[in-house]
């Protein structure tokens, strides 16, 4: 798996490896120990990918209309839709 400079795998390489693991497990050629190892690796990679996606989601900015102009606001997932402040 290709890794970025000391920061672990990239999202893309982790996803690629995860897809490879799925194919290996689905083909039915792995023994029980190998299957268990792939499952553990796949679980770690799935958590890593989910964490990366959550990080990106927090960084996304949404455009919202305020006083007739489009302005940029930080993306928030805490209960209100698209980070729109419900206070007027």
Buried (B, 14 or more C-beta within 10 A) or exposed (E): EEEEEEEEBBBEBBBBBBEBBEEBBEEEEBEEEEBEEBEEBBEEBBEBBEEBEEEEEEEEEBEBEEEEEEEEBEBBEEEEEEBEEEEE
